[in-house]
Amino acid sequence: MSCSCATPAAAIGLLSSPRPSATRLPSSLALPRSSSPALTTAARWRKQQHQRRQPVCCEVAVRSSNDSATSSEHRIGAKVRVTAPLKVYHVPRVPEVDLTGKEGVLKQYVGLWKEKTISANLPYKVEFLLDVEGRSSPVKFSAHLRDDEFEYLD
């Protein structure tokens, strides 16, 4: 058996068979070729960073004309009386305090924070003084109330 081929690859038929044609994707599906894929990645990253930096400002959320907030700010320090049946459990040395009919001072409106309206469930902070047996001075405590749970005395 003599072989006229000069190389062993040609002897087994690798070089003599025609090369299969490469399958080509349509141009719409083919990825663009670039000389440096790192540059395209960096350019894409810069574009994403630029898009993230654009601030979004919503004028409706930033500014509101809430009349109840401005009227309550003028009433800070006013005397109020609790009209709703409320009980609190956070007064020191007293297990339960009924606030119905008690008078206090309006200390703070917490519906505004950093000049923005927030959705506080109990926006009015009222400070009370309560005489407790066994103490020479009254106990000072505060409670958060809604606007329909108290009335102004001034």
DSSP file (Angstrom, degrees, kcal/mol; ACC not computed):
  #  RESIDUE AA STRUCTURE BP1 BP2  ACC     N-H-->O    O-->H-N    N-H-->O    O-->H-N    TCO  KAPPA ALPHA  PHI   PSI    X-CA   Y-CA   Z-CA
    1    1 A M              0   0    0      0, 0.0     2,-0.4     0, 0.0     0, 0.0   0.000 360.0 360.0 360.0 105.4    0.0    0.0    0.0
    2    2 A S        -     0   0    0      2,-0.0     2,-0.5     0, 0.0     0, 0.0  -0.839 360.0-148.9-107.0 145.7    1.7    3.0   -1.1
    3    3 A C        -     0   0    0     -2,-0.4     8,-0.1     2,-0.1     0, 0.0  -0.939  10.2-162.0-116.5 131.4    0.3    6.4   -0.6
    4    4 A S        +     0   0    0     -2,-0.5     2,-0.2     7,-0.1    -1,-0.1   0.483  63.2 104.4 -88.0  -2.2    1.0    9.2   -2.9
    5    5 A C        -     0   0    0      1,-0.1    -2,-0.1     3,-0.0     6,-0.0  -0.558  61.1-151.5 -81.7 144.2    0.0   11.8   -0.3
    6    6 A A  S    S+     0   0    0     -2,-0.2    -1,-0.1     1,-0.0     3,-0.0   0.768  77.3  47.8 -85.9 -28.0    2.8   13.7    1.3
    7    7 A T  S  > S-     0   0    0      1,-0.1     4,-1.3     0, 0.0     3,-0.2  -0.849  77.5-128.2-116.6 151.4    1.1   14.4    4.6
    8    8 A P  H  > S+     0   0    0      0, 0.0     4,-1.4     0, 0.0     5,-0.1   0.834 109.1  59.1 -65.4 -30.2   -0.8   12.0    6.9
    9    9 A A  H  4>S+     0   0    0      1,-0.2     5,-2.1     2,-0.2     6,-0.6   0.888 106.1  47.7 -65.2 -37.7   -3.8   14.4    7.0
   10   10 A A  H >45S+     0   0    0      1,-0.2     3,-0.6     3,-0.2    -1,-0.2   0.815 105.2  61.5 -70.7 -28.7   -4.1   14.1    3.3
   11   11 A A  H 3<5S+     0   0    0     -4,-1.3    -1,-0.2     1,-0.2    -2,-0.2   0.848 106.1  44.3 -67.9 -33.1   -3.8   10.4    3.6
   12   12 A I  T 3<5S-     0   0    0     -4,-1.4    -1,-0.2    -3,-0.2    -2,-0.2   0.476 120.6-105.7 -93.7   0.7   -6.9   10.1    5.7
   13   13 A G  T <>5S+     0   0    0     -3,-0.6     4,-0.9    -4,-0.4    -3,-0.2   0.630  82.2 123.3  95.4  14.2   -8.9   12.5    3.6
   14   14 A L  T  4<S+     0   0    0     -5,-2.1    -4,-0.2     1,-0.2    -5,-0.1   0.893  83.1  35.4 -75.1 -37.9   -9.0   15.6    5.7
   15   15 A L  T  4 S+     0   0    0     -6,-0.6    -1,-0.2     1,-0.2    -5,-0.1   0.740 112.5  58.6 -88.0 -22.2   -7.5   17.9    3.1
   16   16 A S  T  4 S+     0   0    0     -7,-0.3    -1,-0.2    -6,-0.2    -2,-0.2   0.762  89.0  84.2 -81.0 -22.3   -9.0   16.3    0.1
   17   17 A S  S  < S-     0   0    0     -4,-0.9     2,-0.1     1,-0.1    -4,-0.0  -0.550  91.9-103.5 -80.2 146.0  -12.6   16.9    1.2
   18   18 A P        -     0   0    0      0, 0.0    -1,-0.1     0, 0.0    -2,-0.1  -0.391  39.0-106.5 -67.8 144.0  -14.1   20.2    0.4
   19   19 A R        -     0   0    0     -4,-0.1     2,-0.1     1,-0.1     3,-0.1  -0.494  36.2-112.3 -70.8 132.7  -14.4   22.5    3.4
   20   20 A P        -     0   0    0      0, 0.0     2,-0.1     0, 0.0    -1,-0.1  -0.421  36.4-108.6 -67.7 142.6  -17.9   22.9    4.7
   21   21 A S        -     0   0    0     -2,-0.1     2,-0.2     1,-0.1     3,-0.0  -0.450  32.7-112.0 -73.0 141.8  -19.3   26.4    4.1
   22   22 A A        -     0   0    0     -2,-0.1     2,-0.4     1,-0.1    -1,-0.1  -0.503  30.2-117.9 -72.5 138.0  -19.7   28.6    7.2
   23   23 A T        -     0   0    0     -2,-0.2     2,-0.4    -3,-0.0    -1,-0.1  -0.638  30.6-152.6 -78.7 132.6  -23.3   29.3    8.1
   24   24 A R        -     0   0    0     -2,-0.4     3,-0.1     6,-0.0    -3,-0.0  -0.872   5.5-135.6-110.3 138.0  -23.9   33.0    7.9
   25   25 A L        -     0   0    0     -2,-0.4     5,-0.1     1,-0.1     0, 0.0  -0.566  36.1 -95.3 -82.3 152.1  -26.6   34.9    9.9
   26   26 A P    >>  -     0   0    0      0, 0.0     4,-1.5     0, 0.0     3,-1.4  -0.327  38.2-111.0 -60.9 153.7  -28.7   37.4    8.3
   27   27 A S  T 34 S+     0   0    0      1,-0.3    -2,-0.1     2,-0.2     0, 0.0   0.769 116.7  60.6 -63.0 -25.2  -27.3   40.9    8.7
   28   28 A S  T 34 S+     0   0    0      1,-0.2    -1,-0.3     3,-0.0    -3,-0.0   0.783 112.6  37.6 -72.7 -25.0  -30.2   41.9   11.0
   29   29 A L  T <4 S+     0   0    0     -3,-1.4    -2,-0.2     2,-0.1    -1,-0.2   0.615  93.6 102.8 -99.4 -15.2  -29.2   39.2   13.5
   30   30 A A  S  < S-     0   0    0     -4,-1.5     3,-0.0    -5,-0.1    -6,-0.0  -0.420  73.9-119.7 -72.7 142.9  -25.5   39.4   13.2
   31   31 A L        -     0   0    0     -2,-0.1     2,-0.1     1,-0.1    -1,-0.1  -0.581  33.9-105.3 -77.9 142.2  -23.6   41.2   16.0
   32   32 A P        -     0   0    0      0, 0.0     2,-0.4     0, 0.0    -1,-0.1  -0.458  32.5-129.4 -70.0 139.8  -21.6   44.2   14.9
   33   33 A R        -     0   0    0     -2,-0.1     2,-0.3    -3,-0.0     3,-0.0  -0.721  28.2-177.2 -89.7 136.5  -17.9   43.6   14.8
   34   34 A S        -     0   0    0     -2,-0.4     0, 0.0     1,-0.1     0, 0.0  -0.932  35.2-127.1-130.3 157.7  -15.7   46.1   16.5
   35   35 A S  S    S+     0   0    0     -2,-0.3    -1,-0.1     1,-0.3    -2,-0.0   0.821 103.6  24.8 -72.6 -29.1  -12.0   46.4   16.8
   36   36 A S    >>  -     0   0    0      1,-0.1     4,-1.1    -3,-0.0     3,-0.7  -0.893  59.6-169.7-138.9 106.8  -12.2   46.5   20.6
   37   37 A P  H 3> S+     0   0    0      0, 0.0     4,-1.8     0, 0.0     5,-0.1   0.764  88.2  65.3 -67.1 -22.2  -15.1   45.0   22.5
   38   38 A A  H 3> S+     0   0    0      1,-0.2     4,-2.4     2,-0.2     5,-0.2   0.858  98.3  53.4 -67.2 -34.4  -13.9   46.7   25.7
   39   39 A L  H <> S+     0   0    0     -3,-0.7     4,-2.6     2,-0.2    -1,-0.2   0.903 108.1  48.7 -67.9 -40.2  -14.5   50.1   24.2
   40   40 A T  H  X S+     0   0    0     -4,-1.1     4,-2.2     2,-0.2    -1,-0.2   0.887 111.9  49.6 -68.1 -35.7  -18.1   49.3   23.4
   41   41 A T  H  X S+     0   0    0     -4,-1.8     4,-2.3     2,-0.2    -2,-0.2   0.917 112.5  47.5 -66.1 -42.3  -18.7   47.9   26.9
   42   42 A A  H  X S+     0   0    0     -4,-2.4     4,-2.5     2,-0.2    -2,-0.2   0.895 111.9  50.1 -65.5 -39.9  -17.2   51.1   28.4
   43   43 A A  H  X S+     0   0    0     -4,-2.6     4,-2.0     1,-0.2    -1,-0.2   0.900 110.9  49.1 -65.8 -39.3  -19.3   53.3   26.1
   44   44 A R  H  X S+     0   0    0     -4,-2.2     4,-2.1     2,-0.2    -2,-0.2   0.898 110.9  50.5 -65.1 -39.8  -22.4   51.4   27.1
   45   45 A W  H  X S+     0   0    0     -4,-2.3     4,-2.4     1,-0.2    -2,-0.2   0.911 109.5  50.5 -64.9 -42.6  -21.5   51.7   30.8
   46   46 A R  H  X S+     0   0    0     -4,-2.5     4,-2.3     1,-0.2    -1,-0.2   0.892 109.5  51.3 -62.6 -38.8  -21.0   55.5   30.4
   47   47 A K  H  X S+     0   0    0     -4,-2.0     4,-2.1     2,-0.2    -1,-0.2   0.905 110.4  48.3 -65.0 -41.6  -24.4   55.8   28.7
   48   48 A Q  H  X S+     0   0    0     -4,-2.1     4,-1.8     2,-0.2    -2,-0.2   0.901 111.3  50.5 -65.3 -40.5  -26.1   54.0   31.5
   49   49 A Q  H  X S+     0   0    0     -4,-2.4     4,-1.3     1,-0.2    -2,-0.2   0.894 110.0  50.5 -64.5 -39.0  -24.4   56.1   34.1
   50   50 A H  H  X S+     0   0    0     -4,-2.3     4,-0.5     1,-0.2     3,-0.2   0.898 109.8  50.2 -65.6 -39.8  -25.4   59.3   32.3
   51   51 A Q  H >< S+     0   0    0     -4,-2.1     3,-0.6     1,-0.2    -1,-0.2   0.846 108.6  53.0 -67.5 -32.8  -29.0   58.1   32.2
   52   52 A R  H 3< S+     0   0    0     -4,-1.8    -1,-0.2     1,-0.2    -2,-0.2   0.789 102.3  59.6 -71.8 -27.2  -29.0   57.3   35.9
   53   53 A R  H 3< S+     0   0    0     -4,-1.3    -1,-0.2    -3,-0.2    -2,-0.2   0.615  74.9 108.1 -79.7 -12.0  -27.8   60.8   36.8
   54   54 A Q    <<  -     0   0    0     -3,-0.6     2,-0.1    -4,-0.5    -3,-0.0  -0.532  69.0-134.3 -71.4 118.2  -30.7   62.6   35.3
   55   55 A P        -     0   0    0      0, 0.0     2,-0.5     0, 0.0    -2,-0.1  -0.392   8.7-144.4 -74.4 149.9  -32.8   63.9   38.2
   56   56 A V        -     0   0    0     -2,-0.1     2,-0.5     2,-0.0    -2,-0.0  -0.965  16.1-171.3-113.8 125.4  -36.6   63.5   38.2
   57   57 A C        -     0   0    0     -2,-0.5     2,-0.6     4,-0.0     0, 0.0  -0.971   8.3-167.2-121.9 127.4  -38.6   66.4   39.7
   58   58 A C     >  -     0   0    0     -2,-0.5     4,-1.6     1,-0.1     3,-0.3  -0.934   4.2-165.8-114.7 108.8  -42.3   66.2   40.4
   59   59 A E  H  > S+     0   0    0     -2,-0.6     4,-2.1     1,-0.2    -1,-0.1   0.796  86.4  58.4 -66.2 -29.0  -43.7   69.5   41.2
   60   60 A V  H  4 S+     0   0    0      1,-0.2    -1,-0.2     2,-0.2    -2,-0.0   0.911 109.8  42.4 -68.6 -41.0  -47.0   68.1   42.5
   61   61 A A  H  4 S+     0   0    0     -3,-0.3    56,-0.3     1,-0.2    -1,-0.2   0.794 116.1  49.0 -76.1 -27.6  -45.2   66.0   45.1
   62   62 A V  H  < S+     0   0    0     -4,-1.6     2,-0.5     1,-0.2    -2,-0.2   0.898 114.7  39.0 -80.6 -41.2  -42.8   68.8   46.2
   63   63 A R     <  +     0   0    0     -4,-2.1     2,-0.3    -5,-0.2    -1,-0.2  -0.923  63.8 164.5-117.1 132.9  -45.3   71.6   46.6
   64   64 A S        -     0   0    0     -2,-0.5     2,-0.8    -3,-0.1    -3,-0.0  -0.994  33.6-139.7-141.8 149.8  -48.8   71.4   48.0
   65   65 A S        +     0   0    0     -2,-0.3     2,-0.8     4,-0.0    -2,-0.0  -0.671  33.2 170.0-107.9  76.0  -51.2   74.0   49.3
   66   66 A N     >  -     0   0    0     -2,-0.8     4,-1.4     1,-0.2     3,-0.2  -0.789  15.9-170.6 -92.3 108.5  -52.5   72.2   52.3
   67   67 A D  H  > S+     0   0    0     -2,-0.8     4,-2.3     1,-0.2     5,-0.2   0.826  83.1  58.6 -70.3 -31.8  -54.6   74.7   54.3
   68   68 A S  H  > S+     0   0    0      1,-0.2     4,-1.7     2,-0.2    -1,-0.2   0.851 104.6  51.8 -67.9 -31.6  -55.0   72.4   57.4
   69   69 A A  H  > S+     0   0    0     -3,-0.2     4,-1.5     2,-0.2    -1,-0.2   0.915 112.0  45.0 -69.9 -41.6  -51.2   72.2   57.8
   70   70 A T  H  X S+     0   0    0     -4,-1.4     4,-1.1     1,-0.2    -2,-0.2   0.871 113.2  50.3 -71.6 -34.6  -50.7   76.0   57.7
   71   71 A S  H  X S+     0   0    0     -4,-2.3     4,-0.6     1,-0.2    -1,-0.2   0.856 109.8  50.9 -71.0 -32.8  -53.6   76.6   60.1
   72   72 A S  H  < S+     0   0    0     -4,-1.7     3,-0.4     1,-0.2    -1,-0.2   0.820 103.3  59.4 -73.5 -29.0  -52.3   74.0   62.5
   73   73 A E  H >< S+     0   0    0     -4,-1.5     3,-0.9     1,-0.2    -1,-0.2   0.850 103.6  51.7 -66.5 -32.3  -48.9   75.6   62.5
   74   74 A H  H 3< S+     0   0    0     -4,-1.1    -1,-0.2     1,-0.2    -2,-0.2   0.713 106.5  56.1 -74.5 -19.3  -50.4   78.9   63.7
   75   75 A R  T >< S+     0   0    0     -4,-0.6     3,-2.1    -3,-0.4    -1,-0.2   0.288  71.2 130.9 -98.7  10.0  -52.1   77.0   66.6
   76   76 A I  T <  S+     0   0    0     -3,-0.9    31,-0.2     1,-0.3     3,-0.1  -0.468  75.3  27.6 -62.7 130.0  -49.0   75.5   68.1
   77   77 A G  T 3  S+     0   0    0     29,-3.1    -1,-0.3     1,-0.3     2,-0.1   0.366  90.9 135.7  96.4  -3.2  -49.1   76.2   71.8
   78   78 A A    <   -     0   0    0     -3,-2.1    28,-2.8    28,-0.2    -1,-0.3  -0.452  59.3-112.2 -77.7 150.5  -52.9   76.3   72.0
   79   79 A K  E     -A  105   0A   0     26,-0.2    74,-2.9    -2,-0.1    75,-0.8  -0.655  39.4-175.4 -82.3 138.1  -54.9   74.6   74.7
   80   80 A V  E     -AB 104 152A   0     24,-2.7    24,-2.5    -2,-0.3     2,-0.4  -0.917  18.5-146.4-132.5 157.6  -56.9   71.7   73.6
   81   81 A R  E     -AB 103 151A   0     70,-2.4    70,-2.4    -2,-0.3     2,-0.4  -0.991  24.6-121.6-125.2 134.1  -59.4   69.3   75.2
   82   82 A V  E     + B   0 150A   0     20,-2.3    19,-2.3    -2,-0.4    68,-0.3  -0.600  30.4 174.9 -76.2 127.3  -59.7   65.6   74.2
   83   83 A T        +     0   0    0     66,-2.2    67,-0.2    -2,-0.4    -1,-0.2   0.651  54.6  77.8-105.9 -22.5  -63.3   64.8   73.1
   84   84 A A  S    S-     0   0    0     65,-1.5     2,-1.1    15,-0.1    17,-0.1  -0.588  92.2-103.0 -89.5 151.1  -62.9   61.2   71.9
   85   85 A P        +     0   0    0      0, 0.0     2,-0.4     0, 0.0    -1,-0.1  -0.624  58.2 163.9 -74.4 103.7  -62.7   58.2   74.3
   86   86 A L        -     0   0    0     -2,-1.1    13,-2.6    63,-0.1    14,-0.7  -0.942  23.9-166.6-125.5 143.9  -59.0   57.5   74.3
   87   87 A K  E     -E   98   0B   0     -2,-0.4     2,-0.3    11,-0.2    11,-0.2  -0.991   6.1-164.1-126.8 139.2  -56.8   55.4   76.6
   88   88 A V  E     -E   97   0B   0      9,-2.5     9,-2.4    -2,-0.4     3,-0.1  -0.906  11.9-170.2-121.3 152.8  -53.0   55.5   76.6
   89   89 A Y        +     0   0    0     -2,-0.3     5,-0.1     7,-0.2    -1,-0.1   0.201  68.5  81.9-125.0  12.9  -50.7   53.0   78.2
   90   90 A H        +     0   0    0      7,-0.1    -1,-0.1     2,-0.1     6,-0.1   0.256  55.9 117.3-108.3  13.0  -47.3   54.6   78.0
   91   91 A V  S >  S-     0   0    0      3,-0.3     3,-1.4    -3,-0.1    50,-0.1  -0.674  72.9-108.9 -81.5 131.1  -47.4   57.0   81.1
   92   92 A P  T 3  S+     0   0    0      0, 0.0    -1,-0.1     0, 0.0    -2,-0.1  -0.337  94.8   2.2 -63.7 138.7  -44.8   56.1   83.7
   93   93 A R  T 3  S+     0   0    0      1,-0.1    -3,-0.0     2,-0.1    -2,-0.0   0.538 112.4  94.0  64.7  11.4  -46.0   54.4   86.9
   94   94 A V    <   -     0   0    0     -3,-1.4    -3,-0.3     1,-0.1     3,-0.1  -0.992  62.4-155.1-130.6 125.0  -49.6   54.4   85.7
   95   95 A P  S    S+     0   0    0      0, 0.0     2,-0.3     0, 0.0    -1,-0.1   0.872  78.4   4.1 -69.6 -35.2  -51.0   51.3   84.0
   96   96 A E        -     0   0    0     -6,-0.1     2,-0.4     2,-0.0    -7,-0.2  -0.983  60.3-164.9-153.7 136.0  -53.7   53.0   82.0
   97   97 A V  E     -E   88   0B   0     -9,-2.4    -9,-2.5    -2,-0.3     2,-0.6  -0.990  13.3-146.8-126.3 127.4  -54.8   56.7   81.5
   98   98 A D  E     -E   87   0B   0     -2,-0.4   -11,-0.2   -11,-0.2    -2,-0.0  -0.837   9.7-168.4 -91.1 119.5  -58.2   57.7   80.0
   99   99 A L    >   +     0   0    0    -13,-2.6     3,-2.1    -2,-0.6   -17,-0.3   0.509  42.5 126.2 -87.8  -5.2  -57.6   61.0   78.1
  100  100 A T  T 3  S+     0   0    0    -14,-0.7   -17,-0.2     1,-0.3     3,-0.1  -0.358  86.3   2.9 -60.4 122.4  -61.3   61.8   77.6
  101  101 A G  T 3  S+     0   0    0    -19,-2.3    -1,-0.3     1,-0.3     2,-0.1   0.316  97.5 135.1  85.1  -7.8  -61.9   65.3   78.9
  102  102 A K    <   -     0   0    0     -3,-2.1   -20,-2.3   -21,-0.1     2,-0.4  -0.439  47.9-136.1 -74.8 148.4  -58.3   66.0   79.7
  103  103 A E  E     +A   81   0A   0    -22,-0.2    26,-0.5    26,-0.2     2,-0.3  -0.843  31.9 156.7-107.1 143.0  -56.7   69.3   78.7
  104  104 A G  E     -A   80   0A   0    -24,-2.5   -24,-2.7    -2,-0.4     2,-0.4  -0.840  39.2 -97.5-148.7-175.2  -53.3   69.6   77.2
  105  105 A V  E     -AC  79 127A   0     22,-2.3    22,-2.9    -2,-0.3     2,-0.6  -0.950  31.4-122.5-117.7 131.4  -51.1   71.9   75.0
  106  106 A L  E     + C   0 126A   0    -28,-2.8   -29,-3.1    -2,-0.4    20,-0.2  -0.623  37.1 171.0 -72.7 116.2  -50.7   71.4   71.3
  107  107 A K  E     +     0   0A   0     18,-2.8     2,-0.3    -2,-0.6    19,-0.2   0.810  52.7   2.1 -99.5 -36.3  -46.9   71.0   70.9
  108  108 A Q  E     - C   0 125A   0     17,-1.5    17,-3.1   -32,-0.0     2,-0.6  -0.999  46.6-141.2-157.6 146.4  -46.2   69.9   67.3
  109  109 A Y  E >   - C   0 124A   0     -2,-0.3     3,-0.6    15,-0.2    15,-0.2  -0.961  19.1-176.1-107.8 113.8  -47.8   69.1   63.9
  110  110 A V  T 3   +     0   0    0     13,-3.4    14,-0.1    -2,-0.6    -1,-0.1   0.255  61.1  94.4 -98.0  13.1  -46.0   66.2   62.5
  111  111 A G  T 3  S+     0   0    0     12,-0.4     7,-3.1     8,-0.1     2,-0.4   0.623  83.5  59.1 -76.3 -13.2  -47.8   66.1   59.2
  112  112 A L  E <   +F  117   0C   0     -3,-0.6     2,-0.4     5,-0.2     5,-0.2  -0.968  63.6 174.3-116.2 132.5  -45.0   68.2   57.7
  113  113 A W  E >  S-F  116   0C   0      3,-2.8     3,-1.0    -2,-0.4    -3,-0.0  -0.965  74.1 -10.5-140.5 122.2  -41.4   67.0   57.7
  114  114 A K  T 3  S-     0   0    0     -2,-0.4    -1,-0.1     1,-0.2     3,-0.1   0.898 128.8 -57.7  54.3  44.0  -38.6   68.9   56.0
  115  115 A E  T 3  S+     0   0    0      1,-0.2     2,-0.4   -52,-0.0    -1,-0.2   0.688 116.8 112.4  62.2  23.2  -41.3   71.1   54.4
  116  116 A K  E <  S-F  113   0C   0     -3,-1.0    -3,-2.8   -53,-0.1     2,-0.4  -0.963  71.6-116.1-123.6 143.3  -43.0   68.1   52.8
  117  117 A T  E     -F  112   0C   0     -2,-0.4     2,-0.3   -56,-0.3    -5,-0.2  -0.627  34.9-171.6 -77.5 128.6  -46.4   66.7   53.6
  118  118 A I        -     0   0    0     -7,-3.1     2,-1.4    -2,-0.4    -8,-0.0  -0.821  31.7-111.5-117.7 162.0  -46.3   63.2   55.0
  119  119 A S        +     0   0    0     -2,-0.3     2,-0.4     3,-0.0    -8,-0.1  -0.565  44.1 173.2 -94.6  73.3  -49.1   60.8   55.7
  120  120 A A        -     0   0    0     -2,-1.4    -9,-0.1     1,-0.2     4,-0.0  -0.665  26.2-151.4 -80.1 132.0  -49.0   60.7   59.5
  121  121 A N  S    S+     0   0    0     -2,-0.4    -1,-0.2     1,-0.3   -10,-0.0   0.901  95.8  25.5 -69.3 -40.9  -51.9   58.8   61.0
  122  122 A L  S    S+     0   0    0      1,-0.1    -1,-0.3    24,-0.1    24,-0.2  -0.795  76.8 171.2-123.1  84.7  -51.9   60.8   64.2
  123  123 A P        +     0   0    0      0, 0.0   -13,-3.4     0, 0.0     2,-0.5   0.616  49.7  80.0 -80.5 -12.8  -50.4   64.2   63.2
  124  124 A Y  E     -CD 109 145A   0     21,-2.3    21,-3.1   -15,-0.2     2,-0.6  -0.835  61.5-156.5-102.9 125.3  -51.0   66.3   66.3
  125  125 A K  E     -CD 108 144A   0    -17,-3.1   -18,-2.8    -2,-0.5   -17,-1.5  -0.881  15.3-173.4 -99.8 119.0  -48.6   65.9   69.2
  126  126 A V  E     -CD 106 143A   0     17,-2.9    17,-2.5    -2,-0.6     2,-0.4  -0.931  13.3-145.4-117.3 134.6  -50.3   67.1   72.5
  127  127 A E  E     -CD 105 142A   0    -22,-2.9   -22,-2.3    -2,-0.4     2,-0.3  -0.850  18.1-170.4-102.7 133.7  -48.6   67.4   75.8
  128  128 A F  E     - D   0 141A   0     13,-3.6    13,-2.2    -2,-0.4     2,-0.4  -0.851  17.0-146.3-120.5 154.7  -50.4   66.6   79.0
  129  129 A L  E     - D   0 140A   0    -26,-0.5     2,-0.4    -2,-0.3    11,-0.2  -0.993  20.9-172.3-118.4 128.1  -49.7   67.0   82.8
  130  130 A L  E     - D   0 139A   0      9,-2.6     9,-3.3    -2,-0.4     2,-0.5  -0.980  21.2-134.5-127.6 127.4  -51.1   64.3   85.1
  131  131 A D        -     0   0    0     -2,-0.4     2,-0.4     7,-0.2     5,-0.1  -0.697  27.0-166.8 -79.0 123.8  -51.1   64.3   88.9
  132  132 A V    >   -     0   0    0     -2,-0.5     3,-1.6     5,-0.3     2,-0.1  -0.919  25.1-109.2-114.9 137.5  -50.0   60.8   90.1
  133  133 A E  T 3  S+     0   0    0     -2,-0.4     3,-0.1     1,-0.2    -1,-0.0  -0.383 103.6  27.0 -63.6 138.7  -50.4   59.6   93.6
  134  134 A G  T 3  S+     0   0    0      1,-0.3     2,-0.4    -2,-0.1    -1,-0.2   0.431 102.0  98.3  89.8  -1.1  -47.1   59.4   95.5
  135  135 A R    <   -     0   0    0     -3,-1.6    -1,-0.3     1,-0.1    -3,-0.1  -0.953  60.9-151.9-121.6 141.7  -45.4   62.1   93.4
  136  136 A S  S    S+     0   0    0     -2,-0.4    -1,-0.1    -3,-0.1    -2,-0.0   0.843  84.0  45.1 -78.6 -33.2  -45.0   65.7   94.4
  137  137 A S  S    S-     0   0    0      1,-0.1    -5,-0.3    -6,-0.0     2,-0.0  -0.787  94.5-100.6-110.3 154.7  -44.9   67.0   90.8
  138  138 A P        -     0   0    0      0, 0.0     2,-0.5     0, 0.0    -7,-0.2  -0.354  36.1-112.7 -71.2 153.5  -47.2   66.1   87.9
  139  139 A V  E     -D  130   0A   0     -9,-3.3    -9,-2.6    -4,-0.1     2,-0.5  -0.739  26.2-146.6 -87.5 129.7  -46.1   63.6   85.3
  140  140 A K  E     +D  129   0A   0     -2,-0.5     2,-0.3   -11,-0.2   -11,-0.2  -0.852  30.6 153.9 -98.9 128.5  -45.6   65.2   81.8
  141  141 A F  E     -D  128   0A   0    -13,-2.2   -13,-3.6    -2,-0.5     2,-0.3  -0.963  28.0-139.8-146.7 163.0  -46.3   62.9   78.8
  142  142 A S  E     -D  127   0A   0     -2,-0.3     2,-0.3   -15,-0.3   -15,-0.2  -0.892  10.5-168.1-126.2 157.0  -47.4   63.4   75.3
  143  143 A A  E     -D  126   0A   0    -17,-2.5   -17,-2.9    -2,-0.3     2,-0.5  -0.990  22.1-125.4-141.8 147.1  -49.8   61.6   72.9
  144  144 A H  E     +D  125   0A   0     -2,-0.3     2,-0.3   -19,-0.2   -19,-0.2  -0.828  36.4 178.2 -95.8 129.9  -50.4   61.8   69.2
  145  145 A L  E     -D  124   0A   0    -21,-3.1   -21,-2.3    -2,-0.5     2,-0.2  -0.856  28.0-117.7-129.1 160.6  -54.0   62.6   68.2
  146  146 A R    >   -     0   0    0     -2,-0.3     3,-1.3   -24,-0.2     4,-0.2  -0.522  37.1-107.9 -87.8 166.2  -56.1   63.2   65.1
  147  147 A D  G >  S+     0   0    0      1,-0.3     3,-0.5    -2,-0.2    -1,-0.1   0.722 117.8  55.4 -71.1 -19.9  -57.8   66.5   64.5
  148  148 A D  G 3  S+     0   0    0      1,-0.2    -1,-0.3     3,-0.0     3,-0.0   0.416  95.5  68.4 -91.1   3.3  -61.2   65.0   65.2
  149  149 A E  G <  S+     0   0    0     -3,-1.3   -66,-2.2   -66,-0.1   -65,-1.5   0.469 104.0  33.5 -98.9  -3.2  -60.2   63.7   68.6
  150  150 A F  E <   -B   82   0A   0     -3,-0.5     2,-0.3   -68,-0.3   -68,-0.2  -0.947  64.6-142.3-145.3 165.8  -59.8   67.1   70.3
  151  151 A E  E     -B   81   0A   0    -70,-2.4   -70,-2.4    -2,-0.3     2,-0.3  -0.959  26.7-112.0-129.6 150.6  -61.2   70.6   70.3
  152  152 A Y  E     -B   80   0A   0     -2,-0.3   -72,-0.2   -72,-0.2   -74,-0.0  -0.600  19.3-167.5 -81.1 139.6  -59.4   74.0   70.7
  153  153 A L              0   0    0    -74,-2.9   -73,-0.2    -2,-0.3    -1,-0.1   0.692 360.0 360.0 -97.7 -23.8  -60.1   75.9   73.9
  154  154 A D              0   0    0    -75,-0.8    -1,-0.1     0, 0.0   -74,-0.1   0.458 360.0 360.0 -76.6 360.0  -58.6   79.3   72.9
